């Protein structure tokens, strides 16, 4: 039987907010989204907003045990933070338990789709059985030729052991320009799977790739893996090698570089602020037509895994970006980046009824302000994951 629900505000994302709008669901699929008065509601949820399930386009679930243990440094000392992350990973004893805890935290805040950067694809089993959708990006690292060859073969072997589902799909993530041999980017792109990589995250990364200078030189030398001839010669060559990739951060993308329509950035607002980066050029990127989604990064750099908190913080930092644009980045833009836009990310007939129910303050502000503004109500939310549409 169809079931119709209503609430104070319905946010389809693909269209304007609907006051007291209705959404009709049957067998986990959205049958209709209507303005008030078209259909009688079977259930009124009251003073809440109904949104599509939130999308976390960039997360490291394996670091979900790191909360408060690896505090961010200043961006000028980013390599010191990397050393601390490496040390933390070396002493972890139950990464799978950390991954499961991270999944639970995502769910309690309303996330129903994640793009997880996973060392050795370790989150696959947990995400394949979780009540959410995912792309698991197998993380590849290797500057030396033998290490790059091993990463390539290990990824191919991993692919042979997993069974993709409608809700859990494999991808690959060459980690970053400072940790991956230039040729490995191209080799991994030939698998024609979803791709993600960290890019232009720090000025030090640009110094290394464009000029072979800066703190990354000493960092890589200390690890015994510095090979200037193995690294990409410029950021543009990495962008060109990954035609459909999600680029994490993009804080310092050189002005001369553009993204193709099928490429995107995952912007992690609170992580960006925690490292003290220069203001993120969000308005400028949007005006250039860049496709941008939100991520939380990890609990090694963020207080929680709440995508709506990221959206609210971004709205404070970027008052020149509309609430509608911000909400789209937290939902449909992420679904587009991860290849799920035909299934979720907006409230439209035919899509899966993945919903998050968000309590609203008792005020008469514009709907996006109710959801994202200073009076917005923090905390846990009711999450509905409908499965496959």
N, C-alpha and C positions, 0 to 999 in steps of 0.2 A: 504494500500500500504506500502511495506517496505520502510524505510528511512535510508539512509547510511550517517553517519557523520564522519568527520576526524578532526584531530588537530595535532599540532606539536608532541605531545607525547600522546600515549594511554597506560595507566597502567592497564593491566588486573588483576594484583596481583597474579593470579594463574599461570602466566608465565611472561617472561621478558617484559620490556617496548617495545612498538612498535613505531618507528619513523614514523610519518605520517600514522599510522595504521588507520583502519576503524572499526566502529561498526555499525551493521545493526539492526534496531529495527522495530518491527511491533506490534501494539496493546499493547505497554508497555512491550513486551518481547524481549530479545536479540535473534536475529536469527543467527548472526555470528560475530566473532571478527577476523579480518584478518590483515596480514602485508600489507604494502603499495604495490599497484599495482595489488592486487587481484580483488578488486571491485572499480568501479568509485563512488566517493562521491557525494551525492546530496547537501551536505553542508560542508563547510570548516570553522571551528571555529577559525583558525589562531593560534597565539602564546599562546596556553593554553594546559593544561593537562586535559585529561578526566580520572576520577577515579571512582571506585565504590563509592556509597554513604558511608560516614564515619559512624563509629559505636562508640557510647559512652556506654561502658559496665558498667559504674558505675557513677550514677548521682543522686542527690537529688533535684528534680525539685521544691519541696515545699519550698526550701531555696533560690529561685531565687530572692527574695526581700532583701536578706541579704548582697548584694554587699557593701563592705566597712564598714558594721555595726558590724561585728563580726570578727575582724582581727585575724589571726592565732597567737598563742603564740609560744614560743619555745617548742620543743617536750617534754622537761622536765616538762612543765607546761600545758600539754595537758588537764588535768582535769579542769583547769581554763577555757580553751576554751569551753569545754563541758558545764560548768555552764552558760557561756554566750550564747551558742546556745539554751539551755533550756529556759533561760530568754527571748531570742528573740522570740522563738516559742510561749511563753506564751502571748506575746503582739501583735502577728500578727492578723490582722483583715480581710484580704482577701487572703487566701492562694490559692484559685482557680485562682485568677488573677495572682498571682506570678507564678503558674504552667504554665499558658498559656503564660506568658512572657518568661519563660524559654524555652518552646517549640519553640517559634518564634526565640529565639536566637540560639538554636540548628540548626534550619533550615537555617538561614542566613549564617551559617558557613559551611554548607554542610553535616550535620548529618541526616541520614535517618533511623537509628535504635538506640534505647536507651534501657538500662536496668535501670529503675527508682526504687529507694528505696523509698517507699511511705507510710507515716504514715496513717494508716487506709485505705490504698489503694486509697487515695484521688485523685490521678492523673488519675484514670481509665477513667472517663468520658471524660476528655480533650484529653487523648492519643487515646482513641478508635475512636475519631472523627478527629484526626489530620492527616495531610498528611505525615505520617511516620509510621514505625513499632516500636513495643515496647513489652517488658516484664515488667509488673507492679509487683514489688516485695512488697507484703503487709508486712510492718515492724512490727515484734513482739518483745515486750519487757516484761520481767517479771522474777524476781528472786524468789519472794515468791511463794509458791504453789498456793494460790488463784489468784495472778496476772498472773501466767503462765497458769492456767486453763482458766482464762478470755480471755487471748490472743488467746489460742487455739480455744475456742468457737467463739470468734469474727471473727477470720479468716474463720472458717467454715461457719459462717453466711454470711460473705461478698461474699464468693464463690457462695453461693446460689442466690445472687442478681445480678450477672454480667453474661453477655453473651460473651464468648470469640469469637474472630473473627480471620480471617487469618492474620491480621496485628497487633492484640493486644491480648496478652496472659497473663494469671495470673501466678504469682510465689509467693514465700514467702521468707522473710528475717528475720530470728532470728538475732537481731541487732548485738550483739557482745558477746564474752565470759564473759565480765564484767557486762552485762545487761540482760542476759538470763539464766534461770535455765538449768542445764545440761540436764535434762530429756526432756525439751521442744525442744531442737535440734532434738532429736530422734522422738518425737511425730510429729513434723512438717514434717520431712523427709518422714513419712508414707503417706503423701498426693501425693507423686510421681510427684511433680511439679518442675519447675525450682527453684533453691534455690541460695541465696546469703547471705553472712555474712561478717562483718568486722573481720579480723583475723591478729594477730601479727602486729598491726598497730604501737604500741609503746612498748618500753622496760617495761614501767610501767604495761602494760597488761600482759606481760610475768611474771613479778614479782608477780602479783596478782594470776594468774592461777597456776603457777608452785610452788610458795612459800608462798602465802597469805601475801605478804608484799607490801610496796610501796604506792604511793599517791592514788591509787584507793581505798584502804581500808578506808582512811579518807573521800574521796569523797562519797563513798557509805554509810558510816556511817552518814554523814551529811544529806544525802537524806533519811535516816531511812530505808534503804533496804539491808544493808550488812548482808549476811548469808553465811559464808564460806563453810558450808556443802552443800549448794545448787549449788555451782559453779562447773564447770568441774575441774578435777584434773590435766589435762595437755592439751596442744594444740593438741597433737596427737589424743586424743579421739574425739575432735571436727572434725578434718579432717576425721577421720574414720566414724563419724556419718553422714556425708554429702557427699555421694559418687559422686555426680555430680555437686557440688556447684561451684559458682564463689566466690572466697575469695578476698575481697577488701583489697588492699594494700600489705599485706605480707612483710612488711618492715624488720621484725626481726624474720623470720621463723627459728626455731631451725634447725641446720644442719642435725640432724638425721631424720627429717621428709621429706617425699617425697609426691608428688601429684600423684594421679591416672591419667591415660590418659584422662578421662572425666572431671577432675577437672581443674580449671584455676585460675589465678590471674588477677585482674584488677588493673593495675598500673596507678596512677594519678601523673605524673611527677612534675607538677608545685605546686600541693598541698604538695607533698613530700618535695620539696625544701622550701616552705613557712614555714613549721614547723621546718626546720633545721635538718631533720633526717640524719643519716649516709648515705653515698652514696648507692643508691639502687643497689642490686647485680644482675642487669639485665643480664649481660653476663653469670654469673655463673648459674642463673636460666635457661636461654635458653640452656646452655650446659648440664644441668641436664634433659632436655626434658620437662621442665615446659611449659604449655600453657599460654601465657600472652597476654592480650588485654589492650587497653587504656581506661581510664575513665577521666572525669574532676573533679569528686567529685562535690562539690556545690559551689555556689557563696559566701558561708561563708568562703571559703578557697582558692578561685581561682578568678582571675580577669575576666574571661569570660568562656563560654562553648564551646570553639573552640577546637575540637579534633585534627585538623591539627596543631594547635599551640602547643598542648601537644606533638605531634610526633616530631615537629621541636625542641622543647626544649629537648626532650629525646635524639635526635641525637647529640645535643651539649654536653649533659652530658655523653653520652656513645659512644664515637667515635669508640669503638671496636665492635659495633653492626652495621651491614650493613643497608643501606637505604632500601633495599628490606625487611629485617626483620622488620624494623620500620614501613614501610607502611603496611605490613601485620597485624601488631598489631592494626593499626588504622582502619582496614577494615575486612578482612576475619577472623582473629582470634577472633574478637568481635562477628561476626555473628555465628561462631562455638560455642562460649561460651554461647550465648543466644538462640541457637537452630534454627537459621535461615539460616544456611550455604547452604541449598539446594535451597534457594530463592534469597539470595543477598550476598554481601560481596566481590564478584569478578565479573569481566566481562567475562561471559561464556555463550555460547549458551544455551537457555532454562531458564536462570535466568531472574529476573525482571530487567528492565532497570532503576534502581535507580542510578543516576549519580551525580557527582559534577564536575563542570567545574572550574578549578583553573588557573588564569593567571600566566604566567611564565616570568622570567626576560629575557632581551635580552643579553644572554651570551651563550657560547658554552660548558658549563660544562656537566658532566655526568648527565643523566636524574634525578636520585634520588637526586642529589645535587641541581639541578634546583628547585626541588619541596620542599626539606627539608633544604637546606643549608642557609648560611648567606645572600645570595641575594634573597631568596624566598620572594614573595610578600604577605604581610599580608592583612587581611581585609575580607570583605564579598565576597561570591562566588555565582555562579549560581547553584542552586540545582534542580534536576529533580527527582521527586518521581513518579514512574510508577504505584504504587499499586501492586496488586497481579499478579504474573507471571502466 
